[in-house]
Amino acid sequence: MANYEALFEDENNIFGGTPESKYHDIANQASDEVVKDEFNKIVEKFAVMEELLIKEYGDDAVEKMIKAYAFENSTFIEEKKKSLFIEFTGNIVMRLDS
Protein backbone atom coordinates (compact mmCIF):
# COMPACT_ATOMS: atom_id res chain seq x y z
CA MET A 1 0.00 0.00 0.00
CA ALA A 2 2.91 2.35 0.65
CA ASN A 3 3.64 2.54 -3.09
CA TYR A 4 0.16 3.88 -3.78
CA GLU A 5 -0.22 6.11 -0.73
CA ALA A 6 0.63 9.33 -2.58
CA LEU A 7 -2.21 8.73 -5.06
CA PHE A 8 -4.77 9.29 -2.34
CA GLU A 9 -3.23 12.28 -0.61
CA ASP A 10 -2.99 14.94 -3.32
CA GLU A 11 -6.10 16.82 -4.39
CA ASN A 12 -4.51 17.28 -7.83
CA ASN A 13 -3.53 13.67 -8.41
CA ILE A 14 -4.31 11.67 -11.53
CA PHE A 15 -7.77 10.83 -10.21
CA GLY A 16 -8.62 14.52 -9.80
CA GLY A 17 -9.27 14.48 -6.07
CA THR A 18 -9.45 12.47 -2.91
CA PRO A 19 -11.57 9.32 -2.56
CA GLU A 20 -14.10 11.37 -0.58
CA SER A 21 -14.31 14.13 -3.18
CA LYS A 22 -14.68 11.57 -6.00
CA TYR A 23 -17.45 9.83 -4.06
CA HIS A 24 -19.34 13.12 -3.77
CA ASP A 25 -18.75 13.89 -7.47
CA ILE A 26 -20.18 10.51 -8.50
CA ALA A 27 -23.03 10.61 -5.96
CA ASN A 28 -24.07 14.08 -7.16
CA GLN A 29 -24.18 12.92 -10.80
CA ALA A 30 -25.73 9.49 -10.28
CA SER A 31 -29.38 8.57 -10.15
CA ASP A 32 -31.00 9.59 -6.86
CA GLU A 33 -32.55 6.13 -6.60
CA VAL A 34 -29.17 4.39 -6.87
CA VAL A 35 -27.49 6.74 -4.38
CA LYS A 36 -30.35 6.44 -1.87
CA ASP A 37 -30.33 2.66 -2.17
CA GLU A 38 -26.56 2.44 -1.64
CA PHE A 39 -26.76 4.86 1.29
CA ASN A 40 -29.54 2.77 2.85
CA LYS A 41 -27.27 -0.29 2.59
CA ILE A 42 -24.53 1.60 4.45
CA VAL A 43 -26.93 2.75 7.17
CA GLU A 44 -28.36 -0.76 7.54
CA LYS A 45 -24.87 -2.24 7.94
CA PHE A 46 -23.98 0.45 10.48
CA ALA A 47 -27.21 -0.19 12.41
CA VAL A 48 -26.55 -3.93 12.57
CA MET A 49 -22.94 -3.46 13.71
CA GLU A 50 -23.98 -0.89 16.31
CA GLU A 51 -26.74 -3.11 17.65
CA LEU A 52 -24.40 -6.11 17.91
CA LEU A 53 -21.88 -4.04 19.87
CA ILE A 54 -24.53 -2.51 22.14
CA LYS A 55 -25.95 -5.95 22.96
CA GLU A 56 -22.45 -7.18 23.81
CA TYR A 57 -21.08 -4.16 25.70
CA GLY A 58 -23.89 -1.69 26.43
CA ASP A 59 -24.65 1.67 24.83
CA ASP A 60 -22.38 3.86 26.98
CA ALA A 61 -19.45 1.47 26.70
CA VAL A 62 -19.76 1.35 22.91
CA GLU A 63 -19.65 5.14 22.62
CA LYS A 64 -16.54 5.26 24.80
CA MET A 65 -14.91 2.42 22.86
CA ILE A 66 -15.54 4.15 19.53
CA LYS A 67 -14.12 7.47 20.70
CA ALA A 68 -11.06 5.85 22.29
CA TYR A 69 -10.37 3.63 19.28
CA ALA A 70 -10.73 6.53 16.84
CA PHE A 71 -8.34 8.64 18.90
CA GLU A 72 -5.75 5.90 19.35
CA ASN A 73 -5.90 4.74 15.73
CA SER A 74 -6.54 7.97 13.85
CA THR A 75 -4.13 7.23 10.99
CA PHE A 76 -5.61 3.79 10.39
CA ILE A 77 -9.14 5.20 10.58
CA GLU A 78 -8.33 7.87 7.97
CA GLU A 79 -6.98 5.18 5.63
CA LYS A 80 -10.04 3.00 6.27
CA LYS A 81 -12.35 5.93 5.47
CA LYS A 82 -10.55 6.43 2.15
CA SER A 83 -10.92 2.75 1.38
CA LEU A 84 -14.63 2.85 2.21
CA PHE A 85 -15.21 5.92 0.02
CA ILE A 86 -13.55 4.03 -2.86
CA GLU A 87 -15.77 1.00 -2.16
CA PHE A 88 -18.94 3.10 -1.96
CA THR A 89 -18.04 4.95 -5.17
CA GLY A 90 -17.44 1.63 -6.91
CA ASN A 91 -20.81 0.32 -5.73
CA ILE A 92 -22.58 3.31 -7.27
CA VAL A 93 -20.61 3.13 -10.52
CA MET A 94 -21.28 -0.61 -10.90
CA ARG A 95 -25.00 0.02 -10.50
CA LEU A 96 -24.89 2.74 -13.16
CA ASP A 97 -23.15 0.44 -15.63
CA SER A 98 -25.75 -2.31 -15.30
Gaussian input, Z-matrix of N, CA and C with variables (Angstrom, degrees):
# hf/3-21g

backbone

0 1
 N
 C     1     B1
 C     2     B2     1     A1
 N     3     B3     2     A2     1     D1
 C     4     B4     3     A3     2     D2
 C     5     B5     4     A4     3     D3
 N     6     B6     5     A5     4     D4
 C     7     B7     6     A6     5     D5
 C     8     B8     7     A7     6     D6
 N     9     B9     8     A8     7     D7
 C    10    B10     9     A9     8     D8
 C    11    B11    10    A10     9     D9
 N    12    B12    11    A11    10    D10
 C    13    B13    12    A12    11    D11
 C    14    B14    13    A13    12    D12
 N    15    B15    14    A14    13    D13
 C    16    B16    15    A15    14    D14
 C    17    B17    16    A16    15    D15
 N    18    B18    17    A17    16    D16
 C    19    B19    18    A18    17    D17
 C    20    B20    19    A19    18    D18
 N    21    B21    20    A20    19    D19
 C    22    B22    21    A21    20    D20
 C    23    B23    22    A22    21    D21
 N    24    B24    23    A23    22    D22
 C    25    B25    24    A24    23    D23
 C    26    B26    25    A25    24    D24
 N    27    B27    26    A26    25    D25
 C    28    B28    27    A27    26    D26
 C    29    B29    28    A28    27    D27
 N    30    B30    29    A29    28    D28
 C    31    B31    30    A30    29    D29
 C    32    B32    31    A31    30    D30
 N    33    B33    32    A32    31    D31
 C    34    B34    33    A33    32    D32
 C    35    B35    34    A34    33    D33
 N    36    B36    35    A35    34    D34
 C    37    B37    36    A36    35    D35
 C    38    B38    37    A37    36    D36
 N    39    B39    38    A38    37    D37
 C    40    B40    39    A39    38    D38
 C    41    B41    40    A40    39    D39
 N    42    B42    41    A41    40    D40
 C    43    B43    42    A42    41    D41
 C    44    B44    43    A43    42    D42
 N    45    B45    44    A44    43    D43
 C    46    B46    45    A45    44    D44
 C    47    B47    46    A46    45    D45
 N    48    B48    47    A47    46    D46
 C    49    B49    48    A48    47    D47
 C    50    B50    49    A49    48    D48
 N    51    B51    50    A50    49    D49
 C    52    B52    51    A51    50    D50
 C    53    B53    52    A52    51    D51
 N    54    B54    53    A53    52    D52
 C    55    B55    54    A54    53    D53
 C    56    B56    55    A55    54    D54
 N    57    B57    56    A56    55    D55
 C    58    B58    57    A57    56    D56
 C    59    B59    58    A58    57    D57
 N    60    B60    59    A59    58    D58
 C    61    B61    60    A60    59    D59
 C    62    B62    61    A61    60    D60
 N    63    B63    62    A62    61    D61
 C    64    B64    63    A63    62    D62
 C    65    B65    64    A64    63    D63
 N    66    B66    65    A65    64    D64
 C    67    B67    66    A66    65    D65
 C    68    B68    67    A67    66    D66
 N    69    B69    68    A68    67    D67
 C    70    B70    69    A69    68    D68
 C    71    B71    70    A70    69    D69
 N    72    B72    71    A71    70    D70
 C    73    B73    72    A72    71    D71
 C    74    B74    73    A73    72    D72
 N    75    B75    74    A74    73    D73
 C    76    B76    75    A75    74    D74
 C    77    B77    76    A76    75    D75
 N    78    B78    77    A77    76    D76
 C    79    B79    78    A78    77    D77
 C    80    B80    79    A79    78    D78
 N    81    B81    80    A80    79    D79
 C    82    B82    81    A81    80    D80
 C    83    B83    82    A82    81    D81
 N    84    B84    83    A83    82    D82
 C    85    B85    84    A84    83    D83
 C    86    B86    85    A85    84    D84
 N    87    B87    86    A86    85    D85
 C    88    B88    87    A87    86    D86
 C    89    B89    88    A88    87    D87
 N    90    B90    89    A89    88    D88
 C    91    B91    90    A90    89    D89
 C    92    B92    91    A91    90    D90
 N    93    B93    92    A92    91    D91
 C    94    B94    93    A93    92    D92
 C    95    B95    94    A94    93    D93
 N    96    B96    95    A95    94    D94
 C    97    B97    96    A96    95    D95
 C    98    B98    97    A97    96    D96
 N    99    B99    98    A98    97    D97
 C   100   B100    99    A99    98    D98
 C   101   B101   100   A100    99    D99
 N   102   B102   101   A101   100   D100
 C   103   B103   102   A102   101   D101
 C   104   B104   103   A103   102   D102
 N   105   B105   104   A104   103   D103
 C   106   B106   105   A105   104   D104
 C   107   B107   106   A106   105   D105
 N   108   B108   107   A107   106   D106
 C   109   B109   108   A108   107   D107
 C   110   B110   109   A109   108   D108
 N   111   B111   110   A110   109   D109
 C   112   B112   111   A111   110   D110
 C   113   B113   112   A112   111   D111
 N   114   B114   113   A113   112   D112
 C   115   B115   114   A114   113   D113
 C   116   B116   115   A115   114   D114
 N   117   B117   116   A116   115   D115
 C   118   B118   117   A117   116   D116
 C   119   B119   118   A118   117   D117
 N   120   B120   119   A119   118   D118
 C   121   B121   120   A120   119   D119
 C   122   B122   121   A121   120   D120
 N   123   B123   122   A122   121   D121
 C   124   B124   123   A123   122   D122
 C   125   B125   124   A124   123   D123
 N   126   B126   125   A125   124   D124
 C   127   B127   126   A126   125   D125
 C   128   B128   127   A127   126   D126
 N   129   B129   128   A128   127   D127
 C   130   B130   129   A129   128   D128
 C   131   B131   130   A130   129   D129
 N   132   B132   131   A131   130   D130
 C   133   B133   132   A132   131   D131
 C   134   B134   133   A133   132   D132
 N   135   B135   134   A134   133   D133
 C   136   B136   135   A135   134   D134
 C   137   B137   136   A136   135   D135
 N   138   B138   137   A137   136   D136
 C   139   B139   138   A138   137   D137
 C   140   B140   139   A139   138   D138
 N   141   B141   140   A140   139   D139
 C   142   B142   141   A141   140   D140
 C   143   B143   142   A142   141   D141
 N   144   B144   143   A143   142   D142
 C   145   B145   144   A144   143   D143
 C   146   B146   145   A145   144   D144
 N   147   B147   146   A146   145   D145
 C   148   B148   147   A147   146   D146
 C   149   B149   148   A148   147   D147
 N   150   B150   149   A149   148   D148
 C   151   B151   150   A150   149   D149
 C   152   B152   151   A151   150   D150
 N   153   B153   152   A152   151   D151
 C   154   B154   153   A153   152   D152
 C   155   B155   154   A154   153   D153
 N   156   B156   155   A155   154   D154
 C   157   B157   156   A156   155   D155
 C   158   B158   157   A157   156   D156
 N   159   B159   158   A158   157   D157
 C   160   B160   159   A159   158   D158
 C   161   B161   160   A160   159   D159
 N   162   B162   161   A161   160   D160
 C   163   B163   162   A162   161   D161
 C   164   B164   163   A163   162   D162
 N   165   B165   164   A164   163   D163
 C   166   B166   165   A165   164   D164
 C   167   B167   166   A166   165   D165
 N   168   B168   167   A167   166   D166
 C   169   B169   168   A168   167   D167
 C   170   B170   169   A169   168   D168
 N   171   B171   170   A170   169   D169
 C   172   B172   171   A171   170   D170
 C   173   B173   172   A172   171   D171
 N   174   B174   173   A173   172   D172
 C   175   B175   174   A174   173   D173
 C   176   B176   175   A175   174   D174
 N   177   B177   176   A176   175   D175
 C   178   B178   177   A177   176   D176
 C   179   B179   178   A178   177   D177
 N   180   B180   179   A179   178   D178
 C   181   B181   180   A180   179   D179
 C   182   B182   181   A181   180   D180
 N   183   B183   182   A182   181   D181
 C   184   B184   183   A183   182   D182
 C   185   B185   184   A184   183   D183
 N   186   B186   185   A185   184   D184
 C   187   B187   186   A186   185   D185
 C   188   B188   187   A187   186   D186
 N   189   B189   188   A188   187   D187
 C   190   B190   189   A189   188   D188
 C   191   B191   190   A190   189   D189
 N   192   B192   191   A191   190   D190
 C   193   B193   192   A192   191   D191
 C   194   B194   193   A193   192   D192
 N   195   B195   194   A194   193   D193
 C   196   B196   195   A195   194   D194
 C   197   B197   196   A196   195   D195
 N   198   B198   197   A197   196   D196
 C   199   B199   198   A198   197   D197
 C   200   B200   199   A199   198   D198
 N   201   B201   200   A200   199   D199
 C   202   B202   201   A201   200   D200
 C   203   B203   202   A202   201   D201
 N   204   B204   203   A203   202   D202
 C   205   B205   204   A204   203   D203
 C   206   B206   205   A205   204   D204
 N   207   B207   206   A206   205   D205
 C   208   B208   207   A207   206   D206
 C   209   B209   208   A208   207   D207
 N   210   B210   209   A209   208   D208
 C   211   B211   210   A210   209   D209
 C   212   B212   211   A211   210   D210
 N   213   B213   212   A212   211   D211
 C   214   B214   213   A213   212   D212
 C   215   B215   214   A214   213   D213
 N   216   B216   215   A215   214   D214
 C   217   B217   216   A216   215   D215
 C   218   B218   217   A217   216   D216
 N   219   B219   218   A218   217   D217
 C   220   B220   219   A219   218   D218
 C   221   B221   220   A220   219   D219
 N   222   B222   221   A221   220   D220
 C   223   B223   222   A222   221   D221
 C   224   B224   223   A223   222   D222
 N   225   B225   224   A224   223   D223
 C   226   B226   225   A225   224   D224
 C   227   B227   226   A226   225   D225
 N   228   B228   227   A227   226   D226
 C   229   B229   228   A228   227   D227
 C   230   B230   229   A229   228   D228
 N   231   B231   230   A230   229   D229
 C   232   B232   231   A231   230   D230
 C   233   B233   232   A232   231   D231
 N   234   B234   233   A233   232   D232
 C   235   B235   234   A234   233   D233
 C   236   B236   235   A235   234   D234
 N   237   B237   236   A236   235   D235
 C   238   B238   237   A237   236   D236
 C   239   B239   238   A238   237   D237
 N   240   B240   239   A239   238   D238
 C   241   B241   240   A240   239   D239
 C   242   B242   241   A241   240   D240
 N   243   B243   242   A242   241   D241
 C   244   B244   243   A243   242   D242
 C   245   B245   244   A244   243   D243
 N   246   B246   245   A245   244   D244
 C   247   B247   246   A246   245   D245
 C   248   B248   247   A247   246   D246
 N   249   B249   248   A248   247   D247
 C   250   B250   249   A249   248   D248
 C   251   B251   250   A250   249   D249
 N   252   B252   251   A251   250   D250
 C   253   B253   252   A252   251   D251
 C   254   B254   253   A253   252   D252
 N   255   B255   254   A254   253   D253
 C   256   B256   255   A255   254   D254
 C   257   B257   256   A256   255   D255
 N   258   B258   257   A257   256   D256
 C   259   B259   258   A258   257   D257
 C   260   B260   259   A259   258   D258
 N   261   B261   260   A260   259   D259
 C   262   B262   261   A261   260   D260
 C   263   B263   262   A262   261   D261
 N   264   B264   263   A263   262   D262
 C   265   B265   264   A264   263   D263
 C   266   B266   265   A265   264   D264
 N   267   B267   266   A266   265   D265
 C   268   B268   267   A267   266   D266
 C   269   B269   268   A268   267   D267
 N   270   B270   269   A269   268   D268
 C   271   B271   270   A270   269   D269
 C   272   B272   271   A271   270   D270
 N   273   B273   272   A272   271   D271
 C   274   B274   273   A273   272   D272
 C   275   B275   274   A274   273   D273
 N   276   B276   275   A275   274   D274
 C   277   B277   276   A276   275   D275
 C   278   B278   277   A277   276   D276
 N   279   B279   278   A278   277   D277
 C   280   B280   279   A279   278   D278
 C   281   B281   280   A280   279   D279
 N   282   B282   281   A281   280   D280
 C   283   B283   282   A282   281   D281
 C   284   B284   283   A283   282   D282
 N   285   B285   284   A284   283   D283
 C   286   B286   285   A285   284   D284
 C   287   B287   286   A286   285   D285
 N   288   B288   287   A287   286   D286
 C   289   B289   288   A288   287   D287
 C   290   B290   289   A289   288   D288
 N   291   B291   290   A290   289   D289
 C   292   B292   291   A291   290   D290
 C   293   B293   292   A292   291   D291

   B1=1.4543
   B2=1.5166
   B3=1.3206
   B4=1.4552
   B5=1.5231
   B6=1.3230
   B7=1.4555
   B8=1.5219
   B9=1.3054
   B10=1.4505
   B11=1.5238
   B12=1.3101
   B13=1.4621
   B14=1.5244
   B15=1.3267
   B16=1.4590
   B17=1.5233
   B18=1.3205
   B19=1.4575
   B20=1.5202
   B21=1.3220
   B22=1.4551
   B23=1.5219
   B24=1.2934
   B25=1.4560
   B26=1.5198
   B27=1.3122
   B28=1.4542
   B29=1.5228
   B30=1.3123
   B31=1.4598
   B32=1.5280
   B33=1.3188
   B34=1.4613
   B35=1.5206
   B36=1.3044
   B37=1.4605
   B38=1.5235
   B39=1.3181
   B40=1.4614
   B41=1.5264
   B42=1.3068
   B43=1.4571
   B44=1.5272
   B45=1.3097
   B46=1.4512
   B47=1.5094
   B48=1.3077
   B49=1.4524
   B50=1.5077
   B51=1.3013
   B52=1.4598
   B53=1.5281
   B54=1.3167
   B55=1.4708
   B56=1.5309
   B57=1.3294
   B58=1.4696
   B59=1.5245
   B60=1.3260
   B61=1.4666
   B62=1.5275
   B63=1.3417
   B64=1.4637
   B65=1.5249
   B66=1.3361
   B67=1.4627
   B68=1.5307
   B69=1.3288
   B70=1.4674
   B71=1.5265
   B72=1.3355
   B73=1.4646
   B74=1.5233
   B75=1.3251
   B76=1.4681
   B77=1.5273
   B78=1.3274
   B79=1.4701
   B80=1.5275
   B81=1.3287
   B82=1.4683
   B83=1.5237
   B84=1.3276
   B85=1.4620
   B86=1.5270
   B87=1.3076
   B88=1.4655
   B89=1.5245
   B90=1.2971
   B91=1.4546
   B92=1.5262
   B93=1.3271
   B94=1.4667
   B95=1.5227
   B96=1.3180
   B97=1.4657
   B98=1.5293
   B99=1.3272
   B100=1.4642
   B101=1.5191
   B102=1.3357
   B103=1.4674
   B104=1.5233
   B105=1.3229
   B106=1.4673
   B107=1.5242
   B108=1.3207
   B109=1.4602
   B110=1.5274
   B111=1.3257
   B112=1.4678
   B113=1.5284
   B114=1.3294
   B115=1.4673
   B116=1.5245
   B117=1.3209
   B118=1.4681
   B119=1.5233
   B120=1.3268
   B121=1.4676
   B122=1.5268
   B123=1.3283
   B124=1.4703
   B125=1.5239
   B126=1.3291
   B127=1.4662
   B128=1.5256
   B129=1.3260
   B130=1.4639
   B131=1.5317
   B132=1.3247
   B133=1.4652
   B134=1.5234
   B135=1.3200
   B136=1.4610
   B137=1.5264
   B138=1.3324
   B139=1.4668
   B140=1.5263
   B141=1.3222
   B142=1.4671
   B143=1.5249
   B144=1.3401
   B145=1.4702
   B146=1.5262
   B147=1.3337
   B148=1.4562
   B149=1.5244
   B150=1.3031
   B151=1.4674
   B152=1.5263
   B153=1.3305
   B154=1.4669
   B155=1.5280
   B156=1.3230
   B157=1.4678
   B158=1.5244
   B159=1.3269
   B160=1.4690
   B161=1.5259
   B162=1.3210
   B163=1.4671
   B164=1.5210
   B165=1.3204
   B166=1.4633
   B167=1.5290
   B168=1.3388
   B169=1.4700
   B170=1.5266
   B171=1.3234
   B172=1.4553
   B173=1.5221
   B174=1.3177
   B175=1.4669
   B176=1.5279
   B177=1.3253
   B178=1.4697
   B179=1.5193
   B180=1.3142
   B181=1.4652
   B182=1.5255
   B183=1.3225
   B184=1.4637
   B185=1.5215
   B186=1.3231
   B187=1.4699
   B188=1.5254
   B189=1.3145
   B190=1.4686
   B191=1.5204
   B192=1.3305
   B193=1.4629
   B194=1.5253
   B195=1.3125
   B196=1.4648
   B197=1.5204
   B198=1.3176
   B199=1.4676
   B200=1.5240
   B201=1.3177
   B202=1.4673
   B203=1.5242
   B204=1.3129
   B205=1.4637
   B206=1.5262
   B207=1.3277
   B208=1.4647
   B209=1.5232
   B210=1.3169
   B211=1.4637
   B212=1.5274
   B213=1.3196
   B214=1.4673
   B215=1.5279
   B216=1.3037
   B217=1.4674
   B218=1.5279
   B219=1.3176
   B220=1.4657
   B221=1.5291
   B222=1.3176
   B223=1.4648
   B224=1.5226
   B225=1.3230
   B226=1.4603
   B227=1.5270
   B228=1.3229
   B229=1.4642
   B230=1.5247
   B231=1.3239
   B232=1.4655
   B233=1.5249
   B234=1.3187
   B235=1.4659
   B236=1.5279
   B237=1.3152
   B238=1.4688
   B239=1.5248
   B240=1.3329
   B241=1.4634
   B242=1.5229
   B243=1.3286
   B244=1.4662
   B245=1.5209
   B246=1.3130
   B247=1.4612
   B248=1.5284
   B249=1.3199
   B250=1.4635
   B251=1.5231
   B252=1.3328
   B253=1.4661
   B254=1.5273
   B255=1.3352
   B256=1.4648
   B257=1.5284
   B258=1.3252
   B259=1.4700
   B260=1.5212
   B261=1.3356
   B262=1.4625
   B263=1.5277
   B264=1.3397
   B265=1.4626
   B266=1.5242
   B267=1.3245
   B268=1.4634
   B269=1.5149
   B270=1.3244
   B271=1.4691
   B272=1.5230
   B273=1.3280
   B274=1.4669
   B275=1.5213
   B276=1.3259
   B277=1.4635
   B278=1.5274
   B279=1.3243
   B280=1.4705
   B281=1.5237
   B282=1.3147
   B283=1.4711
   B284=1.5253
   B285=1.3353
   B286=1.4588
   B287=1.5197
   B288=1.3273
   B289=1.4611
   B290=1.5205
   B291=1.3250
   B292=1.4715
   B293=1.5074
   A1=111.33
   A2=117.65
   A3=120.94
   A4=111.50
   A5=118.59
   A6=121.51
   A7=112.44
   A8=117.53
   A9=122.14
   A10=113.31
   A11=117.15
   A12=121.58
   A13=112.47
   A14=117.42
   A15=120.91
   A16=112.12
   A17=118.43
   A18=120.89
   A19=112.61
   A20=116.42
   A21=120.18
   A22=113.59
   A23=118.06
   A24=120.81
   A25=113.69
   A26=118.42
   A27=122.50
   A28=110.13
   A29=117.06
   A30=121.25
   A31=111.65
   A32=117.97
   A33=122.09
   A34=112.27
   A35=117.63
   A36=120.47
   A37=110.72
   A38=116.44
   A39=120.36
   A40=113.11
   A41=117.91
   A42=121.26
   A43=111.88
   A44=118.11
   A45=121.66
   A46=114.41
   A47=119.19
   A48=121.70
   A49=112.35
   A50=114.35
   A51=121.10
   A52=109.56
   A53=117.66
   A54=119.22
   A55=112.19
   A56=116.78
   A57=119.15
   A58=111.24
   A59=117.53
   A60=119.67
   A61=110.99
   A62=117.53
   A63=120.07
   A64=110.75
   A65=117.08
   A66=119.93
   A67=109.58
   A68=116.21
   A69=119.76
   A70=111.28
   A71=117.94
   A72=120.71
   A73=110.69
   A74=116.34
   A75=121.09
   A76=110.49
   A77=117.11
   A78=121.06
   A79=111.16
   A80=116.93
   A81=120.29
   A82=112.40
   A83=117.60
   A84=121.68
   A85=113.08
   A86=117.00
   A87=121.39
   A88=111.12
   A89=114.60
   A90=122.13
   A91=110.16
   A92=116.28
   A93=120.38
   A94=111.42
   A95=116.50
   A96=120.64
   A97=111.05
   A98=117.05
   A99=121.22
   A100=110.37
   A101=116.89
   A102=120.99
   A103=110.38
   A104=117.61
   A105=120.84
   A106=111.09
   A107=116.87
   A108=120.72
   A109=110.95
   A110=117.30
   A111=120.85
   A112=110.82
   A113=116.87
   A114=119.91
   A115=110.45
   A116=117.10
   A117=120.50
   A118=111.55
   A119=117.45
   A120=120.78
   A121=110.65
   A122=116.35
   A123=121.05
   A124=110.03
   A125=116.33
   A126=120.77
   A127=110.43
   A128=117.64
   A129=120.36
   A130=110.89
   A131=116.55
   A132=120.35
   A133=110.45
   A134=117.01
   A135=121.41
   A136=110.51
   A137=116.60
   A138=120.96
   A139=111.25
   A140=116.73
   A141=120.63
   A142=110.11
   A143=116.60
   A144=119.62
   A145=111.05
   A146=116.44
   A147=120.00
   A148=110.93
   A149=116.97
   A150=120.68
   A151=111.19
   A152=117.28
   A153=120.27
   A154=111.25
   A155=116.64
   A156=120.24
   A157=111.82
   A158=116.93
   A159=120.57
   A160=110.42
   A161=117.33
   A162=119.90
   A163=111.37
   A164=116.74
   A165=121.45
   A166=112.24
   A167=117.09
   A168=120.18
   A169=115.33
   A170=118.71
   A171=121.17
   A172=111.02
   A173=115.88
   A174=122.47
   A175=112.87
   A176=117.17
   A177=120.51
   A178=111.78
   A179=116.65
   A180=120.62
   A181=110.96
   A182=116.76
   A183=120.27
   A184=110.39
   A185=116.97
   A186=120.02
   A187=111.05
   A188=116.75
   A189=120.90
   A190=111.04
   A191=116.81
   A192=121.25
   A193=111.03
   A194=116.77
   A195=121.09
   A196=110.65
   A197=116.48
   A198=120.22
   A199=111.47
   A200=116.88
   A201=120.57
   A202=110.84
   A203=116.93
   A204=120.46
   A205=110.80
   A206=116.85
   A207=120.83
   A208=110.81
   A209=117.22
   A210=121.36
   A211=111.12
   A212=116.27
   A213=121.11
   A214=113.05
   A215=117.18
   A216=121.47
   A217=111.58
   A218=116.64
   A219=120.86
   A220=113.17
   A221=118.20
   A222=120.53
   A223=110.53
   A224=116.46
   A225=120.69
   A226=110.66
   A227=117.08
   A228=121.23
   A229=110.45
   A230=117.78
   A231=120.67
   A232=110.94
   A233=117.33
   A234=121.27
   A235=110.80
   A236=116.87
   A237=121.36
   A238=110.55
   A239=117.04
   A240=120.48
   A241=110.70
   A242=117.12
   A243=120.72
   A244=110.36
   A245=115.91
   A246=121.09
   A247=111.03
   A248=116.50
   A249=120.22
   A250=111.62
   A251=117.97
   A252=119.87
   A253=110.32
   A254=116.95
   A255=120.32
   A256=109.99
   A257=116.49
   A258=120.73
   A259=111.31
   A260=117.19
   A261=120.87
   A262=111.03
   A263=116.67
   A264=120.70
   A265=109.84
   A266=116.04
   A267=120.23
   A268=112.49
   A269=116.82
   A270=120.51
   A271=111.11
   A272=116.75
   A273=120.47
   A274=109.95
   A275=116.84
   A276=120.95
   A277=110.95
   A278=117.71
   A279=120.33
   A280=111.25
   A281=116.48
   A282=120.10
   A283=110.79
   A284=117.06
   A285=120.40
   A286=111.44
   A287=116.36
   A288=120.92
   A289=112.80
   A290=117.46
   A291=118.88
   A292=112.63
   D1=-28.93
   D2=-177.62
   D3=-59.28
   D4=-33.07
   D5=-179.91
   D6=-66.02
   D7=-27.23
   D8=-176.59
   D9=-103.35
   D10=-1.78
   D11=-174.64
   D12=-55.33
   D13=-42.96
   D14=-176.85
   D15=-63.21
   D16=-26.70
   D17=-179.87
   D18=-62.15
   D19=-27.98
   D20=-174.86
   D21=-99.57
   D22=-1.01
   D23=-174.42
   D24=-100.48
   D25=-26.68
   D26=-171.63
   D27=-98.14
   D28=124.62
   D29=178.29
   D30=-60.70
   D31=-25.76
   D32=-177.03
   D33=-103.92
   D34=27.73
   D35=-177.93
   D36=-74.93
   D37=-177.59
   D38=-175.44
   D39=-63.98
   D40=-20.45
   D41=178.05
   D42=-87.37
   D43=-6.73
   D44=177.08
   D45=76.84
   D46=26.87
   D47=177.25
   D48=151.14
   D49=-178.88
   D50=179.74
   D51=-81.90
   D52=164.96
   D53=175.52
   D54=-55.76
   D55=-38.74
   D56=178.97
   D57=-65.82
   D58=-45.28
   D59=-178.71
   D60=-65.71
   D61=-36.43
   D62=178.08
   D63=-68.47
   D64=-36.93
   D65=175.92
   D66=-58.48
   D67=-48.85
   D68=-178.53
   D69=-64.53
   D70=-37.83
   D71=176.18
   D72=-59.17
   D73=-49.17
   D74=-178.66
   D75=-66.52
   D76=-45.21
   D77=-178.26
   D78=-61.99
   D79=-35.81
   D80=179.82
   D81=-71.97
   D82=-25.27
   D83=-178.29
   D84=-96.37
   D85=-18.65
   D86=-175.42
   D87=-80.28
   D88=167.09
   D89=176.22
   D90=-58.87
   D91=133.91
   D92=177.93
   D93=-56.60
   D94=-38.79
   D95=-178.67
   D96=-62.36
   D97=-43.54
   D98=179.73
   D99=-65.26
   D100=-46.64
   D101=-178.18
   D102=-63.63
   D103=-44.76
   D104=178.88
   D105=-61.79
   D106=-42.01
   D107=179.89
   D108=-63.89
   D109=-44.93
   D110=178.84
   D111=-65.50
   D112=-39.70
   D113=177.96
   D114=-64.30
   D115=-40.62
   D116=177.71
   D117=-61.77
   D118=-35.52
   D119=176.25
   D120=-64.18
   D121=-40.91
   D122=178.79
   D123=-63.91
   D124=-46.83
   D125=-178.98
   D126=-64.13
   D127=-40.17
   D128=178.49
   D129=-62.32
   D130=-44.69
   D131=178.77
   D132=-62.29
   D133=-43.27
   D134=177.78
   D135=-60.68
   D136=-45.05
   D137=-178.84
   D138=-61.60
   D139=-42.08
   D140=179.31
   D141=-64.40
   D142=-47.92
   D143=-179.39
   D144=-61.91
   D145=-42.72
   D146=179.36
   D147=-62.71
   D148=-44.44
   D149=-179.18
   D150=-63.86
   D151=-41.27
   D152=177.19
   D153=-60.61
   D154=-43.40
   D155=179.32
   D156=-67.21
   D157=-41.77
   D158=-179.76
   D159=-63.87
   D160=-41.73
   D161=178.07
   D162=-62.54
   D163=-34.97
   D164=-177.76
   D165=-79.74
   D166=-40.74
   D167=-170.19
   D168=-120.74
   D169=-14.66
   D170=-176.39
   D171=94.37
   D172=150.54
   D173=-173.88
   D174=-60.05
   D175=-50.42
   D176=-178.01
   D177=-63.42
   D178=-41.29
   D179=-179.49
   D180=-64.47
   D181=-38.33
   D182=-179.59
   D183=-64.49
   D184=-44.47
   D185=178.66
   D186=-59.61
   D187=-43.67
   D188=178.65
   D189=-65.08
   D190=-41.97
   D191=179.30
   D192=-61.50
   D193=-43.42
   D194=-179.09
   D195=-63.20
   D196=-47.73
   D197=-179.83
   D198=-62.61
   D199=-44.17
   D200=-179.29
   D201=-65.70
   D202=-44.21
   D203=-178.89
   D204=-64.55
   D205=-43.03
   D206=179.22
   D207=-62.05
   D208=-40.34
   D209=179.47
   D210=-67.40
   D211=-46.11
   D212=-175.73
   D213=-74.39
   D214=-20.53
   D215=-174.95
   D216=-127.61
   D217=38.54
   D218=-172.68
   D219=-59.60
   D220=-39.00
   D221=-179.84
   D222=-65.34
   D223=-46.53
   D224=178.14
   D225=-61.33
   D226=-42.17
   D227=-178.76
   D228=-63.24
   D229=-41.28
   D230=177.88
   D231=-61.73
   D232=-42.13
   D233=177.65
   D234=-65.63
   D235=-40.10
   D236=178.72
   D237=-64.44
   D238=-40.47
   D239=177.51
   D240=-60.81
   D241=-42.76
   D242=177.93
   D243=-60.84
   D244=-44.42
   D245=179.23
   D246=-61.23
   D247=-42.09
   D248=179.58
   D249=-67.36
   D250=-39.37
   D251=176.79
   D252=-61.39
   D253=-39.44
   D254=177.14
   D255=-63.77
   D256=-44.26
   D257=178.49
   D258=-61.45
   D259=-46.98
   D260=-178.38
   D261=-64.47
   D262=-39.21
   D263=177.13
   D264=-62.49
   D265=-45.11
   D266=178.41
   D267=-60.47
   D268=-39.49
   D269=178.75
   D270=-61.33
   D271=-41.34
   D272=179.06
   D273=-67.53
   D274=-47.38
   D275=-178.07
   D276=-61.14
   D277=-42.13
   D278=179.00
   D279=-61.35
   D280=-37.51
   D281=179.13
   D282=-68.65
   D283=-33.19
   D284=-179.80
   D285=-72.08
   D286=-31.38
   D287=-178.64
   D288=-77.80
   D289=-15.66
   D290=-175.89
   D291=-91.08

